[in-house]
Amino acid sequence: MSAGNDRTSWPETSPGYAAAAEAAPPVLAPEGPIYRPADRAPQPPDYGPPPAQMPYAPPGQRAPVEPPPSQWAPPVGYAPPGPRGPVDGPPYRPVPARPAFDPGSPFGTGVAAGPPPAHPRIDEKRPRRQWGLGVTVALVVLLAGVVGYQAVRIDRLDDQVAANRKELAETRARDSGRLDGLDGRATELENKVGAAFNPEAISSAALPSVFRVAAGDVTGTAFAVGKPASGGKANLITNFHVVEDVYDAGGRQVFLERDGKRYPATIVAVDKTGDVAHLRSSTKITGLVTAKGAVKSGQQIVVVGAPLGLSDSVTTGVVSAVRELPDSNGPMIQFDAPINPGNSGGPVINSGKQVVGIATAKAQGAEGIGLAVPIKVACDAFKIC
């Protein structure tokens, strides 16, 4: 369908269709017969009447059947078959006849055996299997060599391990000996350090055992020694001239003072010749250790006492000499540590925290000359050290 004036067909139901049909000119019939599609179909060719049925002949030598003359004729120049002439090319070689079949033979009597079997017989040589066997043997020999080599290596490693263990044990033994030697040296150094002069350590160890003594109008110093007596009582030592007034007056009681506290003590025994006295107190006091060896010049010392009544006073110095004096009944220890009235009866302690003497006096009009009674005098007199 197209648009505009080119429209040539209308539906019959459309308005004006009838009028248009009347106005249209009549259609003239085409010249010739009316077109029929069936008339235009192709026609089969005309071969004439079918050929007559050929006569039947039984099986065997058949005679040639000639087609009817209406259907077949030999071509011009046709000749019937006859003997053939020579053929160009190599001469003809006839195929030899095969002998008759013989059941006793695989291929009949006189027939040659067929092709050789696909697989060789057992007794035949097999080059491939021999080659594989050689490779196998070579591999076995190689593996055996590797195993032997590894065994040798393992034995050597075992020997090396054993040697290393032995060397390690020897090293440990040497190290243990060295450590023991180091421990011994460390102990020796500790002993030397302990024996080194340390006034602070000496004072800390001695002060709890040292007291100020009040004996009437006299003030001096006393210190505890040795182990406690029966009943837990403490044994103390001081100078006889400290308690002399009380003792000569018939009294036996004095007082120990420390940190604002006062403890009673009893005069047990005195040695006027040695200027020492033995006191005992029910107060629990730790005793100081007394030296057993002889005192030597140059040894460093600490003197603890209550000079002028000042408790817990500490001075230091060295042993100047051990000498006999005109007014003494035995050798005296001369030292240069400062002392004053009130130090009498106080301990003179060496660097080993051992009491070596009892401070007794100082030189008048001179400095640095103090005197002490050896501790051995008191220990021998009272048997309390």
Protein Blocks (a to p, Z undefined) as FASTA:
>chain_A
ZZhjllcbdcfkbghklmmmmmpccddddedjdddfklmpccdddebjaddddddddedj
dddddddfklgccdehiacdddddddeddddddddddddddfkbmnbghiacddddfbdc
fkbccfklmmmmmmmmmmmmmmmmmmmmmmmmmmmmmmmmmmmmmmmmmmmmmmmmmmmm
mmmmmmmmmmmmmmpccfklmmmmmmmmpccddehjaccddddehjddehhiacddddfk
lmmmmmmnopabdcddeehiacddddfbdcfknopacdddfbdcddddddfbdcdehiac
dddddeehiahiacddddfbdcddfkbgbdcdddfbdcdehjgopacddfkopafbdcfb
dcehiahiacdddfklmmmmnopZZ
